Amino acid sequence: MPDLLTNSCAATLFHGVSAEARAALVTTLAKQQAKRTCVLLVTDPRRAQELATEAETYAQWLAPKVILEVLHFPEVPPPDIDATR
């Protein structure tokens, strides 16, 4: 896929991407940003974990030798979380 980000200093907004294509797009964009941190905000927190898993899977298909670390930070902590941590 060609470089989707022409200006590496500016933030880029992608909208209207179908649910089926989001993981592929997110993974491709993240792989283009070598040694940088990428943040993805989603409107539906329930979809965030699913998208993180899909992106991780797609990254393995795309380049199995290159590790893409995907971290999911839920907006609302799960009810069983230990509050003393």
Gaussian input, Z-matrix of N, CA and C with variables (Angstrom, degrees):
# hf/3-21g

backbone

0 1
 N
 C     1     B1
 C     2     B2     1     A1
 N     3     B3     2     A2     1     D1
 C     4     B4     3     A3     2     D2
 C     5     B5     4     A4     3     D3
 N     6     B6     5     A5     4     D4
 C     7     B7     6     A6     5     D5
 C     8     B8     7     A7     6     D6
 N     9     B9     8     A8     7     D7
 C    10    B10     9     A9     8     D8
 C    11    B11    10    A10     9     D9
 N    12    B12    11    A11    10    D10
 C    13    B13    12    A12    11    D11
 C    14    B14    13    A13    12    D12
 N    15    B15    14    A14    13    D13
 C    16    B16    15    A15    14    D14
 C    17    B17    16    A16    15    D15
 N    18    B18    17    A17    16    D16
 C    19    B19    18    A18    17    D17
 C    20    B20    19    A19    18    D18
 N    21    B21    20    A20    19    D19
 C    22    B22    21    A21    20    D20
 C    23    B23    22    A22    21    D21
 N    24    B24    23    A23    22    D22
 C    25    B25    24    A24    23    D23
 C    26    B26    25    A25    24    D24
 N    27    B27    26    A26    25    D25
 C    28    B28    27    A27    26    D26
 C    29    B29    28    A28    27    D27
 N    30    B30    29    A29    28    D28
 C    31    B31    30    A30    29    D29
 C    32    B32    31    A31    30    D30
 N    33    B33    32    A32    31    D31
 C    34    B34    33    A33    32    D32
 C    35    B35    34    A34    33    D33
 N    36    B36    35    A35    34    D34
 C    37    B37    36    A36    35    D35
 C    38    B38    37    A37    36    D36
 N    39    B39    38    A38    37    D37
 C    40    B40    39    A39    38    D38
 C    41    B41    40    A40    39    D39
 N    42    B42    41    A41    40    D40
 C    43    B43    42    A42    41    D41
 C    44    B44    43    A43    42    D42
 N    45    B45    44    A44    43    D43
 C    46    B46    45    A45    44    D44
 C    47    B47    46    A46    45    D45
 N    48    B48    47    A47    46    D46
 C    49    B49    48    A48    47    D47
 C    50    B50    49    A49    48    D48
 N    51    B51    50    A50    49    D49
 C    52    B52    51    A51    50    D50
 C    53    B53    52    A52    51    D51
 N    54    B54    53    A53    52    D52
 C    55    B55    54    A54    53    D53
 C    56    B56    55    A55    54    D54
 N    57    B57    56    A56    55    D55
 C    58    B58    57    A57    56    D56
 C    59    B59    58    A58    57    D57
 N    60    B60    59    A59    58    D58
 C    61    B61    60    A60    59    D59
 C    62    B62    61    A61    60    D60
 N    63    B63    62    A62    61    D61
 C    64    B64    63    A63    62    D62
 C    65    B65    64    A64    63    D63
 N    66    B66    65    A65    64    D64
 C    67    B67    66    A66    65    D65
 C    68    B68    67    A67    66    D66
 N    69    B69    68    A68    67    D67
 C    70    B70    69    A69    68    D68
 C    71    B71    70    A70    69    D69
 N    72    B72    71    A71    70    D70
 C    73    B73    72    A72    71    D71
 C    74    B74    73    A73    72    D72
 N    75    B75    74    A74    73    D73
 C    76    B76    75    A75    74    D74
 C    77    B77    76    A76    75    D75
 N    78    B78    77    A77    76    D76
 C    79    B79    78    A78    77    D77
 C    80    B80    79    A79    78    D78
 N    81    B81    80    A80    79    D79
 C    82    B82    81    A81    80    D80
 C    83    B83    82    A82    81    D81
 N    84    B84    83    A83    82    D82
 C    85    B85    84    A84    83    D83
 C    86    B86    85    A85    84    D84
 N    87    B87    86    A86    85    D85
 C    88    B88    87    A87    86    D86
 C    89    B89    88    A88    87    D87
 N    90    B90    89    A89    88    D88
 C    91    B91    90    A90    89    D89
 C    92    B92    91    A91    90    D90
 N    93    B93    92    A92    91    D91
 C    94    B94    93    A93    92    D92
 C    95    B95    94    A94    93    D93
 N    96    B96    95    A95    94    D94
 C    97    B97    96    A96    95    D95
 C    98    B98    97    A97    96    D96
 N    99    B99    98    A98    97    D97
 C   100   B100    99    A99    98    D98
 C   101   B101   100   A100    99    D99
 N   102   B102   101   A101   100   D100
 C   103   B103   102   A102   101   D101
 C   104   B104   103   A103   102   D102
 N   105   B105   104   A104   103   D103
 C   106   B106   105   A105   104   D104
 C   107   B107   106   A106   105   D105
 N   108   B108   107   A107   106   D106
 C   109   B109   108   A108   107   D107
 C   110   B110   109   A109   108   D108
 N   111   B111   110   A110   109   D109
 C   112   B112   111   A111   110   D110
 C   113   B113   112   A112   111   D111
 N   114   B114   113   A113   112   D112
 C   115   B115   114   A114   113   D113
 C   116   B116   115   A115   114   D114
 N   117   B117   116   A116   115   D115
 C   118   B118   117   A117   116   D116
 C   119   B119   118   A118   117   D117
 N   120   B120   119   A119   118   D118
 C   121   B121   120   A120   119   D119
 C   122   B122   121   A121   120   D120
 N   123   B123   122   A122   121   D121
 C   124   B124   123   A123   122   D122
 C   125   B125   124   A124   123   D123
 N   126   B126   125   A125   124   D124
 C   127   B127   126   A126   125   D125
 C   128   B128   127   A127   126   D126
 N   129   B129   128   A128   127   D127
 C   130   B130   129   A129   128   D128
 C   131   B131   130   A130   129   D129
 N   132   B132   131   A131   130   D130
 C   133   B133   132   A132   131   D131
 C   134   B134   133   A133   132   D132
 N   135   B135   134   A134   133   D133
 C   136   B136   135   A135   134   D134
 C   137   B137   136   A136   135   D135
 N   138   B138   137   A137   136   D136
 C   139   B139   138   A138   137   D137
 C   140   B140   139   A139   138   D138
 N   141   B141   140   A140   139   D139
 C   142   B142   141   A141   140   D140
 C   143   B143   142   A142   141   D141
 N   144   B144   143   A143   142   D142
 C   145   B145   144   A144   143   D143
 C   146   B146   145   A145   144   D144
 N   147   B147   146   A146   145   D145
 C   148   B148   147   A147   146   D146
 C   149   B149   148   A148   147   D147
 N   150   B150   149   A149   148   D148
 C   151   B151   150   A150   149   D149
 C   152   B152   151   A151   150   D150
 N   153   B153   152   A152   151   D151
 C   154   B154   153   A153   152   D152
 C   155   B155   154   A154   153   D153
 N   156   B156   155   A155   154   D154
 C   157   B157   156   A156   155   D155
 C   158   B158   157   A157   156   D156
 N   159   B159   158   A158   157   D157
 C   160   B160   159   A159   158   D158
 C   161   B161   160   A160   159   D159
 N   162   B162   161   A161   160   D160
 C   163   B163   162   A162   161   D161
 C   164   B164   163   A163   162   D162
 N   165   B165   164   A164   163   D163
 C   166   B166   165   A165   164   D164
 C   167   B167   166   A166   165   D165
 N   168   B168   167   A167   166   D166
 C   169   B169   168   A168   167   D167
 C   170   B170   169   A169   168   D168
 N   171   B171   170   A170   169   D169
 C   172   B172   171   A171   170   D170
 C   173   B173   172   A172   171   D171
 N   174   B174   173   A173   172   D172
 C   175   B175   174   A174   173   D173
 C   176   B176   175   A175   174   D174
 N   177   B177   176   A176   175   D175
 C   178   B178   177   A177   176   D176
 C   179   B179   178   A178   177   D177
 N   180   B180   179   A179   178   D178
 C   181   B181   180   A180   179   D179
 C   182   B182   181   A181   180   D180
 N   183   B183   182   A182   181   D181
 C   184   B184   183   A183   182   D182
 C   185   B185   184   A184   183   D183
 N   186   B186   185   A185   184   D184
 C   187   B187   186   A186   185   D185
 C   188   B188   187   A187   186   D186
 N   189   B189   188   A188   187   D187
 C   190   B190   189   A189   188   D188
 C   191   B191   190   A190   189   D189
 N   192   B192   191   A191   190   D190
 C   193   B193   192   A192   191   D191
 C   194   B194   193   A193   192   D192
 N   195   B195   194   A194   193   D193
 C   196   B196   195   A195   194   D194
 C   197   B197   196   A196   195   D195
 N   198   B198   197   A197   196   D196
 C   199   B199   198   A198   197   D197
 C   200   B200   199   A199   198   D198
 N   201   B201   200   A200   199   D199
 C   202   B202   201   A201   200   D200
 C   203   B203   202   A202   201   D201
 N   204   B204   203   A203   202   D202
 C   205   B205   204   A204   203   D203
 C   206   B206   205   A205   204   D204
 N   207   B207   206   A206   205   D205
 C   208   B208   207   A207   206   D206
 C   209   B209   208   A208   207   D207
 N   210   B210   209   A209   208   D208
 C   211   B211   210   A210   209   D209
 C   212   B212   211   A211   210   D210
 N   213   B213   212   A212   211   D211
 C   214   B214   213   A213   212   D212
 C   215   B215   214   A214   213   D213
 N   216   B216   215   A215   214   D214
 C   217   B217   216   A216   215   D215
 C   218   B218   217   A217   216   D216
 N   219   B219   218   A218   217   D217
 C   220   B220   219   A219   218   D218
 C   221   B221   220   A220   219   D219
 N   222   B222   221   A221   220   D220
 C   223   B223   222   A222   221   D221
 C   224   B224   223   A223   222   D222
 N   225   B225   224   A224   223   D223
 C   226   B226   225   A225   224   D224
 C   227   B227   226   A226   225   D225
 N   228   B228   227   A227   226   D226
 C   229   B229   228   A228   227   D227
 C   230   B230   229   A229   228   D228
 N   231   B231   230   A230   229   D229
 C   232   B232   231   A231   230   D230
 C   233   B233   232   A232   231   D231
 N   234   B234   233   A233   232   D232
 C   235   B235   234   A234   233   D233
 C   236   B236   235   A235   234   D234
 N   237   B237   236   A236   235   D235
 C   238   B238   237   A237   236   D236
 C   239   B239   238   A238   237   D237
 N   240   B240   239   A239   238   D238
 C   241   B241   240   A240   239   D239
 C   242   B242   241   A241   240   D240
 N   243   B243   242   A242   241   D241
 C   244   B244   243   A243   242   D242
 C   245   B245   244   A244   243   D243
 N   246   B246   245   A245   244   D244
 C   247   B247   246   A246   245   D245
 C   248   B248   247   A247   246   D246
 N   249   B249   248   A248   247   D247
 C   250   B250   249   A249   248   D248
 C   251   B251   250   A250   249   D249
 N   252   B252   251   A251   250   D250
 C   253   B253   252   A252   251   D251
 C   254   B254   253   A253   252   D252

   B1=1.4436
   B2=1.5280
   B3=1.3203
   B4=1.4547
   B5=1.5231
   B6=1.3334
   B7=1.4586
   B8=1.5210
   B9=1.3183
   B10=1.4612
   B11=1.5183
   B12=1.3228
   B13=1.4569
   B14=1.5217
   B15=1.3107
   B16=1.4589
   B17=1.5171
   B18=1.3184
   B19=1.4509
   B20=1.5187
   B21=1.3286
   B22=1.4646
   B23=1.5258
   B24=1.3260
   B25=1.4668
   B26=1.5228
   B27=1.2871
   B28=1.4610
   B29=1.5229
   B30=1.3106
   B31=1.4612
   B32=1.5210
   B33=1.3070
   B34=1.4567
   B35=1.5194
   B36=1.3130
   B37=1.4592
   B38=1.5209
   B39=1.3191
   B40=1.4570
   B41=1.5208
   B42=1.3105
   B43=1.4617
   B44=1.5164
   B45=1.3207
   B46=1.4528
   B47=1.5167
   B48=1.3315
   B49=1.4633
   B50=1.5254
   B51=1.3178
   B52=1.4658
   B53=1.5276
   B54=1.3168
   B55=1.4635
   B56=1.5286
   B57=1.3138
   B58=1.4628
   B59=1.5236
   B60=1.3251
   B61=1.4654
   B62=1.5245
   B63=1.3131
   B64=1.4700
   B65=1.5248
   B66=1.3108
   B67=1.4687
   B68=1.5222
   B69=1.3195
   B70=1.4641
   B71=1.5242
   B72=1.3187
   B73=1.4636
   B74=1.5241
   B75=1.3217
   B76=1.4627
   B77=1.5242
   B78=1.3116
   B79=1.4617
   B80=1.5172
   B81=1.3163
   B82=1.4603
   B83=1.5190
   B84=1.3092
   B85=1.4647
   B86=1.5254
   B87=1.3189
   B88=1.4634
   B89=1.5227
   B90=1.3167
   B91=1.4658
   B92=1.5259
   B93=1.3367
   B94=1.4632
   B95=1.5229
   B96=1.3120
   B97=1.4608
   B98=1.5257
   B99=1.3146
   B100=1.4597
   B101=1.5277
   B102=1.3217
   B103=1.4645
   B104=1.5213
   B105=1.2959
   B106=1.4609
   B107=1.5172
   B108=1.3027
   B109=1.4553
   B110=1.5132
   B111=1.3080
   B112=1.4606
   B113=1.5214
   B114=1.3151
   B115=1.4595
   B116=1.5163
   B117=1.3117
   B118=1.4600
   B119=1.5176
   B120=1.3118
   B121=1.4613
   B122=1.5149
   B123=1.3068
   B124=1.4626
   B125=1.5218
   B126=1.3216
   B127=1.4627
   B128=1.5193
   B129=1.3136
   B130=1.4622
   B131=1.5267
   B132=1.3416
   B133=1.4610
   B134=1.5223
   B135=1.3260
   B136=1.4706
   B137=1.5237
   B138=1.3029
   B139=1.4649
   B140=1.5301
   B141=1.3305
   B142=1.4609
   B143=1.5269
   B144=1.3311
   B145=1.4636
   B146=1.5214
   B147=1.3093
   B148=1.4638
   B149=1.5297
   B150=1.3268
   B151=1.4609
   B152=1.5263
   B153=1.3292
   B154=1.4627
   B155=1.5276
   B156=1.3163
   B157=1.4635
   B158=1.5247
   B159=1.3207
   B160=1.4650
   B161=1.5290
   B162=1.3241
   B163=1.4666
   B164=1.5219
   B165=1.3133
   B166=1.4601
   B167=1.5320
   B168=1.3194
   B169=1.4665
   B170=1.5208
   B171=1.3114
   B172=1.4626
   B173=1.5294
   B174=1.3309
   B175=1.4649
   B176=1.5237
   B177=1.3278
   B178=1.4609
   B179=1.5228
   B180=1.3239
   B181=1.4634
   B182=1.5198
   B183=1.3283
   B184=1.4595
   B185=1.5227
   B186=1.3195
   B187=1.4650
   B188=1.5250
   B189=1.3245
   B190=1.4672
   B191=1.5303
   B192=1.3386
   B193=1.4633
   B194=1.5279
   B195=1.3201
   B196=1.4647
   B197=1.5241
   B198=1.3132
   B199=1.4649
   B200=1.5242
   B201=1.3033
   B202=1.4606
   B203=1.5212
   B204=1.3205
   B205=1.4640
   B206=1.5227
   B207=1.3075
   B208=1.4616
   B209=1.5201
   B210=1.3184
   B211=1.4600
   B212=1.5172
   B213=1.3041
   B214=1.4663
   B215=1.5241
   B216=1.3176
   B217=1.4608
   B218=1.5183
   B219=1.3256
   B220=1.4640
   B221=1.5258
   B222=1.3120
   B223=1.4647
   B224=1.5218
   B225=1.2955
   B226=1.4586
   B227=1.5271
   B228=1.3435
   B229=1.4593
   B230=1.5243
   B231=1.3190
   B232=1.4595
   B233=1.5243
   B234=1.3286
   B235=1.4693
   B236=1.5252
   B237=1.3243
   B238=1.4626
   B239=1.5315
   B240=1.3295
   B241=1.4635
   B242=1.5315
   B243=1.3137
   B244=1.4595
   B245=1.5299
   B246=1.3099
   B247=1.4655
   B248=1.5221
   B249=1.3308
   B250=1.4619
   B251=1.5193
   B252=1.3232
   B253=1.4694
   B254=1.4890
   A1=108.16
   A2=118.89
   A3=120.64
   A4=111.04
   A5=114.82
   A6=120.36
   A7=109.55
   A8=116.96
   A9=121.72
   A10=112.40
   A11=116.34
   A12=120.39
   A13=109.06
   A14=117.05
   A15=120.17
   A16=112.19
   A17=118.98
   A18=123.07
   A19=107.99
   A20=117.03
   A21=120.33
   A22=113.32
   A23=118.48
   A24=120.76
   A25=112.73
   A26=117.92
   A27=121.07
   A28=110.99
   A29=115.21
   A30=120.33
   A31=108.37
   A32=116.41
   A33=121.39
   A34=108.70
   A35=116.27
   A36=121.93
   A37=108.91
   A38=115.90
   A39=121.71
   A40=106.61
   A41=117.63
   A42=120.22
   A43=109.24
   A44=115.69
   A45=120.30
   A46=113.70
   A47=117.31
   A48=121.08
   A49=107.80
   A50=116.79
   A51=119.96
   A52=110.38
   A53=116.20
   A54=121.65
   A55=111.42
   A56=116.61
   A57=120.90
   A58=112.06
   A59=118.30
   A60=121.98
   A61=113.22
   A62=118.43
   A63=120.71
   A64=113.31
   A65=117.92
   A66=119.86
   A67=110.95
   A68=116.90
   A69=120.48
   A70=110.82
   A71=117.40
   A72=121.32
   A73=110.84
   A74=117.36
   A75=121.56
   A76=110.43
   A77=117.31
   A78=121.40
   A79=111.08
   A80=117.33
   A81=121.13
   A82=110.90
   A83=117.23
   A84=120.69
   A85=111.41
   A86=117.34
   A87=120.89
   A88=111.11
   A89=117.42
   A90=120.83
   A91=111.46
   A92=117.96
   A93=121.38
   A94=111.58
   A95=117.51
   A96=122.39
   A97=109.69
   A98=117.02
   A99=121.18
   A100=110.66
   A101=115.66
   A102=124.21
   A103=113.12
   A104=116.90
   A105=121.30
   A106=108.50
   A107=115.07
   A108=120.80
   A109=108.96
   A110=116.58
   A111=122.28
   A112=108.09
   A113=115.93
   A114=121.62
   A115=108.14
   A116=115.50
   A117=121.51
   A118=108.32
   A119=116.24
   A120=121.76
   A121=108.19
   A122=116.06
   A123=120.18
   A124=109.55
   A125=115.91
   A126=119.96
   A127=112.20
   A128=117.14
   A129=121.18
   A130=109.07
   A131=118.84
   A132=120.53
   A133=113.64
   A134=117.58
   A135=119.91
   A136=110.83
   A137=117.77
   A138=122.24
   A139=111.96
   A140=117.76
   A141=121.39
   A142=112.77
   A143=117.77
   A144=120.32
   A145=111.10
   A146=116.70
   A147=121.14
   A148=110.72
   A149=116.97
   A150=121.17
   A151=111.17
   A152=117.47
   A153=120.85
   A154=110.76
   A155=117.03
   A156=121.54
   A157=111.14
   A158=116.90
   A159=121.02
   A160=111.15
   A161=117.22
   A162=120.86
   A163=110.83
   A164=116.75
   A165=121.05
   A166=110.98
   A167=116.82
   A168=121.56
   A169=110.83
   A170=116.94
   A171=120.87
   A172=110.57
   A173=117.05
   A174=120.65
   A175=110.76
   A176=117.06
   A177=120.63
   A178=111.69
   A179=117.16
   A180=120.50
   A181=110.74
   A182=116.04
   A183=121.44
   A184=111.96
   A185=116.81
   A186=121.46
   A187=108.66
   A188=117.50
   A189=120.90
   A190=114.36
   A191=117.70
   A192=120.17
   A193=112.70
   A194=117.21
   A195=121.57
   A196=108.50
   A197=115.81
   A198=120.01
   A199=110.06
   A200=115.37
   A201=122.16
   A202=106.54
   A203=116.29
   A204=120.11
   A205=109.07
   A206=115.80
   A207=121.85
   A208=108.12
   A209=115.97
   A210=121.57
   A211=109.18
   A212=115.90
   A213=121.70
   A214=107.99
   A215=116.40
   A216=121.66
   A217=108.04
   A218=117.60
   A219=119.61
   A220=111.17
   A221=114.67
   A222=120.50
   A223=110.82
   A224=116.51
   A225=121.85
   A226=107.51
   A227=118.01
   A228=118.72
   A229=111.44
   A230=117.17
   A231=120.06
   A232=110.50
   A233=118.33
   A234=121.18
   A235=113.74
   A236=117.89
   A237=119.96
   A238=113.37
   A239=117.81
   A240=120.10
   A241=110.19
   A242=115.57
   A243=121.08
   A244=108.70
   A245=117.39
   A246=122.36
   A247=112.78
   A248=118.53
   A249=120.60
   A250=112.76
   A251=118.22
   A252=119.82
   A253=110.75
   D1=137.12
   D2=179.92
   D3=-67.01
   D4=163.51
   D5=179.03
   D6=-61.63
   D7=119.89
   D8=-177.31
   D9=-89.13
   D10=-11.69
   D11=-179.07
   D12=-115.49
   D13=107.31
   D14=-177.43
   D15=-84.20
   D16=-28.60
   D17=179.20
   D18=-116.24
   D19=106.85
   D20=-174.16
   D21=-73.55
   D22=-10.21
   D23=-178.69
   D24=-93.49
   D25=-16.98
   D26=-175.43
   D27=-100.75
   D28=151.94
   D29=174.00
   D30=-77.50
   D31=145.98
   D32=-179.30
   D33=-123.88
   D34=134.56
   D35=179.15
   D36=-108.58
   D37=124.42
   D38=173.79
   D39=-110.98
   D40=125.48
   D41=178.46
   D42=-134.30
   D43=157.03
   D44=-179.10
   D45=81.87
   D46=13.21
   D47=179.10
   D48=-79.68
   D49=129.90
   D50=-178.37
   D51=-64.66
   D52=153.29
   D53=-178.57
   D54=-57.61
   D55=-36.18
   D56=-178.27
   D57=-69.47
   D58=-26.49
   D59=-176.11
   D60=-96.32
   D61=-9.15
   D62=-173.65
   D63=-61.79
   D64=-45.67
   D65=-178.43
   D66=-62.29
   D67=-41.85
   D68=178.79
   D69=-63.72
   D70=-44.18
   D71=-180.00
   D72=-65.41
   D73=-46.66
   D74=-179.07
   D75=-60.74
   D76=-44.92
   D77=-179.19
   D78=-64.76
   D79=-44.07
   D80=179.34
   D81=-62.02
   D82=-44.65
   D83=178.53
   D84=-63.61
   D85=-42.57
   D86=-179.69
   D87=-64.28
   D88=-39.72
   D89=179.98
   D90=-67.65
   D91=-27.70
   D92=178.54
   D93=-74.38
   D94=-18.20
   D95=-177.43
   D96=-99.91
   D97=68.89
   D98=-177.91
   D99=-59.69
   D100=134.26
   D101=177.17
   D102=58.03
   D103=32.55
   D104=176.15
   D105=-130.73
   D106=160.26
   D107=177.71
   D108=-97.91
   D109=132.54
   D110=177.78
   D111=-113.09
   D112=138.61
   D113=179.79
   D114=-120.03
   D115=132.57
   D116=177.91
   D117=-119.60
   D118=122.74
   D119=176.73
   D120=-104.93
   D121=134.38
   D122=179.12
   D123=-119.86
   D124=148.86
   D125=-178.27
   D126=-76.39
   D127=-28.29
   D128=-178.79
   D129=-109.93
   D130=104.91
   D131=-177.79
   D132=-57.97
   D133=-27.95
   D134=178.85
   D135=-66.91
   D136=-25.14
   D137=-179.20
   D138=-84.08
   D139=-17.39
   D140=-174.22
   D141=-61.25
   D142=-47.60
   D143=-179.58
   D144=-63.47
   D145=-41.95
   D146=178.69
   D147=-61.83
   D148=-44.11
   D149=179.72
   D150=-65.89
   D151=-38.73
   D152=177.73
   D153=-62.19
   D154=-42.77
   D155=178.49
   D156=-65.33
   D157=-43.45
   D158=178.63
   D159=-63.06
   D160=-41.42
   D161=-179.89
   D162=-64.71
   D163=-41.17
   D164=177.95
   D165=-63.32
   D166=-42.45
   D167=178.09
   D168=-64.82
   D169=-45.51
   D170=179.82
   D171=-62.44
   D172=-38.11
   D173=178.73
   D174=-62.12
   D175=-38.47
   D176=177.73
   D177=-66.11
   D178=-37.36
   D179=177.74
   D180=-68.81
   D181=-39.38
   D182=-175.49
   D183=-69.82
   D184=-47.43
   D185=-178.02
   D186=-150.85
   D187=88.65
   D188=-175.12
   D189=-59.71
   D190=-26.28
   D191=-177.26
   D192=-84.84
   D193=-14.40
   D194=-179.89
   D195=-102.54
   D196=122.77
   D197=-177.05
   D198=-91.00
   D199=127.70
   D200=174.07
   D201=-110.08
   D202=112.64
   D203=-179.03
   D204=-84.00
   D205=120.34
   D206=-179.55
   D207=-113.17
   D208=121.19
   D209=179.71
   D210=-114.68
   D211=137.15
   D212=-179.24
   D213=-111.73
   D214=122.45
   D215=177.43
   D216=-115.89
   D217=100.26
   D218=-178.24
   D219=-68.44
   D220=144.82
   D221=179.30
   D222=-68.14
   D223=-39.73
   D224=179.66
   D225=-112.10
   D226=121.86
   D227=-179.77
   D228=-63.58
   D229=148.21
   D230=178.09
   D231=-63.01
   D232=152.22
   D233=-176.23
   D234=-65.47
   D235=-22.31
   D236=-177.45
   D237=-94.41
   D238=10.95
   D239=-178.38
   D240=-71.28
   D241=144.73
   D242=179.79
   D243=-78.40
   D244=112.34
   D245=-176.37
   D246=-70.10
   D247=-15.90
   D248=-178.57
   D249=-85.21
   D250=-5.69
   D251=-179.77
   D252=-74.38

